[in-house]
Amino acid sequence: MPSVERRSRALCDIAVTYDRLGRRSDCLRNLLAAERCAPQETHARPATKSLISSLLVSGPVPTELRGLAERSGVLV
């Protein structure tokens, strides 16, 4: 990928796909990878915040998800 922002966005889009397939762990893994690439992009993107919020209320909340939510400013 040409830039870290584009790579981060692609990883977030893949995370959305995994979420729709019900693959929470793969979804979270891609969100964390996107955050490692471009934290500012990941934390500021409304679609990503919405996905994180959805993950928080739809099942178990691992510590990695809780940390991502806090760093992204999503209410836990």
ZAROGU-53757 format. One record per residue: residue in one letter; chain; x, y, z of N, C-alpha, C in turn. Coordinates in steps of 0.2 Angstrom, whole numbers. Example, Ala and Ser with C-alpha at 12.3 -4.5 7.8 and 13.67 -1.06 7.14 Angstrom:
2
<pt><rest>a</rest><kette>A</kette><n_u>66</n_u><n_v>-28</n_v><n_w>39</n_w><ca_u>62</ca_u><ca_v>-22</ca_v><ca_w>39</ca_w><c_u>66</c_u><c_v>-16</c_v><c_w>39</c_w></pt>
<pt><rest>s</rest><kette>A</kette><n_u>64</n_u><n_v>-11</n_v><n_w>35</n_w><ca_u>68</ca_u><ca_v>-5</ca_v><ca_w>36</ca_w><c_u>64</c_u><c_v>0</c_v><c_w>39</c_w></pt>
//
This chain:
76
<pt><rest>m</rest><kette>A</kette><n_u>4</n_u><n_v>-6</n_v><n_w>0</n_w><ca_u>0</ca_u><ca_v>0</ca_v><ca_w>0</ca_w><c_u>4</c_u><c_v>6</c_v><c_w>0</c_w></pt>
<pt><rest>p</rest><kette>A</kette><n_u>2</n_u><n_v>11</n_v><n_w>-4</n_w><ca_u>7</ca_u><ca_v>17</ca_v><ca_w>-4</ca_w><c_u>8</c_u><c_v>21</c_v><c_w>2</c_w></pt>
<pt><rest>s</rest><kette>A</kette><n_u>3</n_u><n_v>22</n_v><n_w>7</n_w><ca_u>4</ca_u><ca_v>26</ca_v><ca_w>13</ca_w><c_u>1</c_u><c_v>22</c_v><c_w>19</c_w></pt>
<pt><rest>v</rest><kette>A</kette><n_u>3</n_u><n_v>24</n_v><n_w>24</n_w><ca_u>1</ca_u><ca_v>20</ca_v><ca_w>30</ca_w><c_u>-7</c_u><c_v>22</c_v><c_w>32</c_w></pt>
<pt><rest>e</rest><kette>A</kette><n_u>-9</n_u><n_v>28</n_v><n_w>30</n_w><ca_u>-16</ca_u><ca_v>30</ca_v><ca_w>30</ca_w><c_u>-20</c_u><c_v>25</c_v><c_w>26</c_w></pt>
<pt><rest>r</rest><kette>A</kette><n_u>-18</n_u><n_v>24</n_v><n_w>20</n_w><ca_u>-22</ca_u><ca_v>19</ca_v><ca_w>16</ca_w><c_u>-22</c_u><c_v>12</c_v><c_w>18</c_w></pt>
<pt><rest>r</rest><kette>A</kette><n_u>-16</n_u><n_v>10</n_v><n_w>21</n_w><ca_u>-16</ca_u><ca_v>3</ca_v><ca_w>24</ca_w><c_u>-21</c_u><c_v>3</c_v><c_w>30</c_w></pt>
<pt><rest>s</rest><kette>A</kette><n_u>-21</n_u><n_v>8</n_v><n_w>34</n_w><ca_u>-25</ca_u><ca_v>8</ca_v><ca_w>40</ca_w><c_u>-32</c_u><c_v>8</c_v><c_w>38</c_w></pt>
<pt><rest>r</rest><kette>A</kette><n_u>-34</n_u><n_v>12</n_v><n_w>33</n_w><ca_u>-41</ca_u><ca_v>12</ca_v><ca_w>31</ca_w><c_u>-43</c_u><c_v>5</c_v><c_w>28</c_w></pt>
<pt><rest>a</rest><kette>A</kette><n_u>-39</n_u><n_v>2</n_v><n_w>24</n_w><ca_u>-40</ca_u><ca_v>-5</ca_v><ca_w>21</ca_w><c_u>-41</c_u><c_v>-10</c_v><c_w>27</c_w></pt>
<pt><rest>l</rest><kette>A</kette><n_u>-37</n_u><n_v>-10</n_v><n_w>32</n_w><ca_u>-37</ca_u><ca_v>-14</ca_v><ca_w>38</ca_w><c_u>-44</c_u><c_v>-13</c_v><c_w>41</c_w></pt>
<pt><rest>c</rest><kette>A</kette><n_u>-46</n_u><n_v>-7</n_v><n_w>42</n_w><ca_u>-53</ca_u><ca_v>-5</ca_v><ca_w>45</ca_w><c_u>-58</c_u><c_v>-8</c_v><c_w>41</c_w></pt>
<pt><rest>d</rest><kette>A</kette><n_u>-58</n_u><n_v>-7</n_v><n_w>34</n_w><ca_u>-63</ca_u><ca_v>-10</ca_v><ca_w>30</ca_w><c_u>-63</c_u><c_v>-18</c_v><c_w>30</c_w></pt>
<pt><rest>i</rest><kette>A</kette><n_u>-58</n_u><n_v>-21</n_v><n_w>31</n_w><ca_u>-57</ca_u><ca_v>-28</ca_v><ca_w>32</ca_w><c_u>-61</c_u><c_v>-30</c_v><c_w>39</c_w></pt>
<pt><rest>a</rest><kette>A</kette><n_u>-59</n_u><n_v>-26</n_v><n_w>44</n_w><ca_u>-62</ca_u><ca_v>-27</ca_v><ca_w>50</ca_w><c_u>-70</c_u><c_v>-27</c_v><c_w>50</c_w></pt>
<pt><rest>v</rest><kette>A</kette><n_u>-72</n_u><n_v>-22</n_v><n_w>46</n_w><ca_u>-80</ca_u><ca_v>-22</ca_v><ca_w>45</ca_w><c_u>-82</c_u><c_v>-28</c_v><c_w>42</c_w></pt>
<pt><rest>t</rest><kette>A</kette><n_u>-79</n_u><n_v>-31</n_v><n_w>37</n_w><ca_u>-81</ca_u><ca_v>-37</ca_v><ca_w>34</ca_w><c_u>-81</c_u><c_v>-43</c_v><c_w>39</c_w></pt>
<pt><rest>y</rest><kette>A</kette><n_u>-76</n_u><n_v>-43</n_v><n_w>43</n_w><ca_u>-75</ca_u><ca_v>-49</ca_v><ca_w>48</ca_w><c_u>-81</c_u><c_v>-48</c_v><c_w>53</c_w></pt>
<pt><rest>d</rest><kette>A</kette><n_u>-82</n_u><n_v>-42</n_v><n_w>55</n_w><ca_u>-88</ca_u><ca_v>-41</ca_v><ca_w>60</ca_w><c_u>-95</c_u><c_v>-43</c_v><c_w>57</c_w></pt>
<pt><rest>r</rest><kette>A</kette><n_u>-96</n_u><n_v>-42</n_v><n_w>50</n_w><ca_u>-102</ca_u><ca_v>-44</ca_v><ca_w>47</ca_w><c_u>-102</c_u><c_v>-52</c_v><c_w>46</c_w></pt>
<pt><rest>l</rest><kette>A</kette><n_u>-96</n_u><n_v>-55</n_v><n_w>46</n_w><ca_u>-96</ca_u><ca_v>-62</ca_v><ca_w>46</ca_w><c_u>-97</c_u><c_v>-65</c_v><c_w>53</c_w></pt>
<pt><rest>g</rest><kette>A</kette><n_u>-97</n_u><n_v>-61</n_v><n_w>58</n_w><ca_u>-97</ca_u><ca_v>-64</ca_v><ca_w>65</ca_w><c_u>-90</c_u><c_v>-66</c_v><c_w>67</c_w></pt>
<pt><rest>r</rest><kette>A</kette><n_u>-85</n_u><n_v>-64</n_v><n_w>64</n_w><ca_u>-78</ca_u><ca_v>-66</ca_v><ca_w>66</ca_w><c_u>-75</c_u><c_v>-60</c_v><c_w>71</c_w></pt>
<pt><rest>r</rest><kette>A</kette><n_u>-77</n_u><n_v>-60</n_v><n_w>77</n_w><ca_u>-75</ca_u><ca_v>-55</ca_v><ca_w>81</ca_w><c_u>-67</c_u><c_v>-54</c_v><c_w>82</c_w></pt>
<pt><rest>s</rest><kette>A</kette><n_u>-64</n_u><n_v>-60</n_v><n_w>83</n_w><ca_u>-57</ca_u><ca_v>-60</ca_v><ca_w>85</ca_w><c_u>-53</c_u><c_v>-57</c_v><c_w>79</c_w></pt>
<pt><rest>d</rest><kette>A</kette><n_u>-55</n_u><n_v>-59</n_v><n_w>73</n_w><ca_u>-52</ca_u><ca_v>-57</ca_v><ca_w>67</ca_w><c_u>-53</c_u><c_v>-49</c_v><c_w>66</c_w></pt>
<pt><rest>c</rest><kette>A</kette><n_u>-59</n_u><n_v>-47</n_v><n_w>67</n_w><ca_u>-61</ca_u><ca_v>-40</ca_v><ca_w>67</ca_w><c_u>-57</c_u><c_v>-36</c_v><c_w>71</c_w></pt>
<pt><rest>l</rest><kette>A</kette><n_u>-56</n_u><n_v>-38</n_v><n_w>78</n_w><ca_u>-52</ca_u><ca_v>-35</ca_v><ca_w>83</ca_w><c_u>-45</c_u><c_v>-35</c_v><c_w>81</c_w></pt>
<pt><rest>r</rest><kette>A</kette><n_u>-42</n_u><n_v>-40</n_v><n_w>78</n_w><ca_u>-35</ca_u><ca_v>-41</ca_v><ca_w>76</ca_w><c_u>-34</c_u><c_v>-36</c_v><c_w>70</c_w></pt>
<pt><rest>n</rest><kette>A</kette><n_u>-38</n_u><n_v>-35</n_v><n_w>66</n_w><ca_u>-37</ca_u><ca_v>-30</ca_v><ca_w>60</ca_w><c_u>-38</c_u><c_v>-23</c_v><c_w>63</c_w></pt>
<pt><rest>l</rest><kette>A</kette><n_u>-42</n_u><n_v>-22</n_v><n_w>68</n_w><ca_u>-43</ca_u><ca_v>-15</ca_v><ca_w>70</ca_w><c_u>-36</c_u><c_v>-13</c_v><c_w>74</c_w></pt>
<pt><rest>l</rest><kette>A</kette><n_u>-33</n_u><n_v>-18</n_v><n_w>78</n_w><ca_u>-27</ca_u><ca_v>-16</ca_v><ca_w>81</ca_w><c_u>-21</c_u><c_v>-15</c_v><c_w>76</c_w></pt>
<pt><rest>a</rest><kette>A</kette><n_u>-21</n_u><n_v>-19</n_v><n_w>71</n_w><ca_u>-16</ca_u><ca_v>-18</ca_v><ca_w>66</ca_w><c_u>-17</c_u><c_v>-11</c_v><c_w>63</c_w></pt>
<pt><rest>a</rest><kette>A</kette><n_u>-23</n_u><n_v>-9</n_v><n_w>61</n_w><ca_u>-24</ca_u><ca_v>-3</ca_v><ca_w>58</ca_w><c_u>-22</c_u><c_v>3</c_v><c_w>63</c_w></pt>
<pt><rest>e</rest><kette>A</kette><n_u>-23</n_u><n_v>2</n_v><n_w>70</n_w><ca_u>-21</ca_u><ca_v>7</ca_v><ca_w>75</ca_w><c_u>-13</c_u><c_v>7</c_v><c_w>75</c_w></pt>
<pt><rest>r</rest><kette>A</kette><n_u>-10</n_u><n_v>1</n_v><n_w>74</n_w><ca_u>-2</ca_u><ca_v>1</ca_v><ca_w>74</ca_w><c_u>0</c_u><c_v>5</c_v><c_w>68</c_w></pt>
<pt><rest>c</rest><kette>A</kette><n_u>-3</n_u><n_v>5</n_v><n_w>62</n_w><ca_u>-1</ca_u><ca_v>8</ca_v><ca_w>56</ca_w><c_u>-2</c_u><c_v>16</c_v><c_w>57</c_w></pt>
<pt><rest>a</rest><kette>A</kette><n_u>-8</n_u><n_v>18</n_v><n_w>59</n_w><ca_u>-9</ca_u><ca_v>25</ca_v><ca_w>59</ca_w><c_u>-14</c_u><c_v>26</c_v><c_w>64</c_w></pt>
<pt><rest>p</rest><kette>A</kette><n_u>-12</n_u><n_v>27</n_v><n_w>70</n_w><ca_u>-16</ca_u><ca_v>28</ca_v><ca_w>76</ca_w><c_u>-21</c_u><c_v>34</c_v><c_w>76</c_w></pt>
<pt><rest>q</rest><kette>A</kette><n_u>-19</n_u><n_v>40</n_v><n_w>73</n_w><ca_u>-23</ca_u><ca_v>45</ca_v><ca_w>72</ca_w><c_u>-29</c_u><c_v>44</c_v><c_w>68</c_w></pt>
<pt><rest>e</rest><kette>A</kette><n_u>-27</n_u><n_v>41</n_v><n_w>62</n_w><ca_u>-32</ca_u><ca_v>39</ca_v><ca_w>57</ca_w><c_u>-38</c_u><c_v>35</c_v><c_w>60</c_w></pt>
<pt><rest>t</rest><kette>A</kette><n_u>-35</n_u><n_v>30</n_v><n_w>64</n_w><ca_u>-40</ca_u><ca_v>25</ca_v><ca_w>67</ca_w><c_u>-44</c_u><c_v>28</c_v><c_w>72</c_w></pt>
<pt><rest>h</rest><kette>A</kette><n_u>-41</n_u><n_v>32</n_v><n_w>76</n_w><ca_u>-45</ca_u><ca_v>35</ca_v><ca_w>82</ca_w><c_u>-50</c_u><c_v>40</c_v><c_w>80</c_w></pt>
<pt><rest>a</rest><kette>A</kette><n_u>-49</n_u><n_v>43</n_v><n_w>74</n_w><ca_u>-53</ca_u><ca_v>49</ca_v><ca_w>72</ca_w><c_u>-58</c_u><c_v>47</c_v><c_w>67</c_w></pt>
<pt><rest>r</rest><kette>A</kette><n_u>-58</n_u><n_v>41</n_v><n_w>64</n_w><ca_u>-63</ca_u><ca_v>39</ca_v><ca_w>59</ca_w><c_u>-69</c_u><c_v>37</c_v><c_w>62</c_w></pt>
<pt><rest>p</rest><kette>A</kette><n_u>-75</n_u><n_v>40</n_v><n_w>60</n_w><ca_u>-81</ca_u><ca_v>39</ca_v><ca_w>63</ca_w><c_u>-84</c_u><c_v>31</c_v><c_w>62</c_w></pt>
<pt><rest>a</rest><kette>A</kette><n_u>-82</n_u><n_v>29</n_v><n_w>56</n_w><ca_u>-84</ca_u><ca_v>22</ca_v><ca_w>55</ca_w><c_u>-81</c_u><c_v>17</c_v><c_w>59</c_w></pt>
<pt><rest>t</rest><kette>A</kette><n_u>-74</n_u><n_v>18</n_v><n_w>61</n_w><ca_u>-71</ca_u><ca_v>14</ca_v><ca_w>66</ca_w><c_u>-73</c_u><c_v>15</c_v><c_w>73</c_w></pt>
<pt><rest>k</rest><kette>A</kette><n_u>-75</n_u><n_v>21</n_v><n_w>75</n_w><ca_u>-78</ca_u><ca_v>22</ca_v><ca_w>81</ca_w><c_u>-84</c_u><c_v>18</c_v><c_w>82</c_w></pt>
<pt><rest>s</rest><kette>A</kette><n_u>-88</n_u><n_v>18</n_v><n_w>77</n_w><ca_u>-95</ca_u><ca_v>15</ca_v><ca_w>77</ca_w><c_u>-94</c_u><c_v>7</c_v><c_w>77</c_w></pt>
<pt><rest>l</rest><kette>A</kette><n_u>-89</n_u><n_v>5</n_v><n_w>74</n_w><ca_u>-88</ca_u><ca_v>-2</ca_v><ca_w>74</ca_w><c_u>-85</c_u><c_v>-4</c_v><c_w>81</c_w></pt>
<pt><rest>i</rest><kette>A</kette><n_u>-81</n_u><n_v>0</n_v><n_w>84</n_w><ca_u>-78</ca_u><ca_v>-2</ca_v><ca_w>91</ca_w><c_u>-84</c_u><c_v>-2</c_v><c_w>96</c_w></pt>
<pt><rest>s</rest><kette>A</kette><n_u>-88</n_u><n_v>3</n_v><n_w>95</n_w><ca_u>-94</ca_u><ca_v>4</ca_v><ca_w>100</ca_w><c_u>-99</c_u><c_v>-3</c_v><c_w>99</c_w></pt>
<pt><rest>s</rest><kette>A</kette><n_u>-100</n_u><n_v>-5</n_v><n_w>93</n_w><ca_u>-104</ca_u><ca_v>-11</ca_v><ca_w>91</ca_w><c_u>-101</c_u><c_v>-17</c_v><c_w>95</c_w></pt>
<pt><rest>l</rest><kette>A</kette><n_u>-94</n_u><n_v>-18</n_v><n_w>94</n_w><ca_u>-91</ca_u><ca_v>-23</ca_v><ca_w>97</ca_w><c_u>-91</c_u><c_v>-23</c_v><c_w>105</c_w></pt>
<pt><rest>l</rest><kette>A</kette><n_u>-91</n_u><n_v>-17</n_v><n_w>108</n_w><ca_u>-92</ca_u><ca_v>-17</ca_v><ca_w>115</ca_w><c_u>-99</c_u><c_v>-19</c_v><c_w>118</c_w></pt>
<pt><rest>v</rest><kette>A</kette><n_u>-104</n_u><n_v>-18</n_v><n_w>114</n_w><ca_u>-110</ca_u><ca_v>-20</ca_v><ca_w>116</ca_w><c_u>-113</c_u><c_v>-27</c_v><c_w>114</c_w></pt>
<pt><rest>s</rest><kette>A</kette><n_u>-109</n_u><n_v>-30</n_v><n_w>109</n_w><ca_u>-112</ca_u><ca_v>-36</ca_v><ca_w>106</ca_w><c_u>-109</c_u><c_v>-43</c_v><c_w>108</c_w></pt>
<pt><rest>g</rest><kette>A</kette><n_u>-104</n_u><n_v>-42</n_v><n_w>113</n_w><ca_u>-102</ca_u><ca_v>-48</ca_v><ca_w>116</ca_w><c_u>-96</c_u><c_v>-47</c_v><c_w>121</c_w></pt>
<pt><rest>p</rest><kette>A</kette><n_u>-92</n_u><n_v>-52</n_v><n_w>122</n_w><ca_u>-87</ca_u><ca_v>-51</ca_v><ca_w>127</ca_w><c_u>-82</c_u><c_v>-46</c_v><c_w>125</c_w></pt>
<pt><rest>v</rest><kette>A</kette><n_u>-79</n_u><n_v>-43</n_v><n_w>130</n_w><ca_u>-75</ca_u><ca_v>-37</ca_v><ca_w>129</ca_w><c_u>-68</c_u><c_v>-39</c_v><c_w>132</c_w></pt>
<pt><rest>p</rest><kette>A</kette><n_u>-64</n_u><n_v>-41</n_v><n_w>127</n_w><ca_u>-57</ca_u><ca_v>-42</ca_v><ca_w>129</ca_w><c_u>-53</c_u><c_v>-36</c_v><c_w>131</c_w></pt>
<pt><rest>t</rest><kette>A</kette><n_u>-48</n_u><n_v>-36</n_v><n_w>135</n_w><ca_u>-44</ca_u><ca_v>-30</ca_v><ca_w>137</ca_w><c_u>-41</c_u><c_v>-26</c_v><c_w>131</c_w></pt>
<pt><rest>e</rest><kette>A</kette><n_u>-40</n_u><n_v>-30</n_v><n_w>125</n_w><ca_u>-37</ca_u><ca_v>-26</ca_v><ca_w>120</ca_w><c_u>-43</c_u><c_v>-22</c_v><c_w>117</c_w></pt>
<pt><rest>l</rest><kette>A</kette><n_u>-49</n_u><n_v>-24</n_v><n_w>117</n_w><ca_u>-54</ca_u><ca_v>-20</ca_v><ca_w>114</ca_w><c_u>-56</c_u><c_v>-14</c_v><c_w>119</c_w></pt>
<pt><rest>r</rest><kette>A</kette><n_u>-56</n_u><n_v>-16</n_v><n_w>125</n_w><ca_u>-57</ca_u><ca_v>-10</ca_v><ca_w>130</ca_w><c_u>-51</c_u><c_v>-5</c_v><c_w>129</c_w></pt>
<pt><rest>g</rest><kette>A</kette><n_u>-45</n_u><n_v>-7</n_v><n_w>128</n_w><ca_u>-40</ca_u><ca_v>-2</ca_v><ca_w>127</ca_w><c_u>-41</c_u><c_v>2</c_v><c_w>121</c_w></pt>
<pt><rest>l</rest><kette>A</kette><n_u>-42</n_u><n_v>-1</n_v><n_w>116</n_w><ca_u>-43</ca_u><ca_v>2</ca_v><ca_w>109</ca_w><c_u>-49</c_u><c_v>7</c_v><c_w>110</c_w></pt>
<pt><rest>a</rest><kette>A</kette><n_u>-54</n_u><n_v>5</n_v><n_w>113</n_w><ca_u>-60</ca_u><ca_v>10</ca_v><ca_w>114</ca_w><c_u>-58</c_u><c_v>16</c_v><c_w>118</c_w></pt>
<pt><rest>e</rest><kette>A</kette><n_u>-54</n_u><n_v>15</n_v><n_w>123</n_w><ca_u>-52</ca_u><ca_v>21</ca_v><ca_w>127</ca_w><c_u>-47</c_u><c_v>25</c_v><c_w>123</c_w></pt>
<pt><rest>r</rest><kette>A</kette><n_u>-43</n_u><n_v>22</n_v><n_w>119</n_w><ca_u>-38</ca_u><ca_v>27</ca_v><ca_w>115</ca_w><c_u>-42</c_u><c_v>30</c_v><c_w>110</c_w></pt>
<pt><rest>s</rest><kette>A</kette><n_u>-48</n_u><n_v>27</n_v><n_w>108</n_w><ca_u>-51</ca_u><ca_v>30</ca_v><ca_w>102</ca_w><c_u>-57</c_u><c_v>35</c_v><c_w>105</c_w></pt>
<pt><rest>g</rest><kette>A</kette><n_u>-57</n_u><n_v>36</n_v><n_w>111</n_w><ca_u>-62</ca_u><ca_v>40</ca_v><ca_w>114</ca_w><c_u>-69</c_u><c_v>37</c_v><c_w>114</c_w></pt>
<pt><rest>v</rest><kette>A</kette><n_u>-70</n_u><n_v>31</n_v><n_w>113</n_w><ca_u>-77</ca_u><ca_v>28</ca_v><ca_w>113</ca_w><c_u>-78</c_u><c_v>26</c_v><c_w>120</c_w></pt>
<pt><rest>l</rest><kette>A</kette><n_u>-84</n_u><n_v>28</n_v><n_w>122</n_w><ca_u>-86</ca_u><ca_v>27</ca_v><ca_w>129</ca_w><c_u>-87</c_u><c_v>19</c_v><c_w>131</c_w></pt>
<pt><rest>v</rest><kette>A</kette><n_u>-84</n_u><n_v>17</n_v><n_w>136</n_w><ca_u>-84</ca_u><ca_v>10</ca_v><ca_w>138</ca_w><c_u>-89</c_u><c_v>8</c_v><c_w>143</c_w></pt>
//
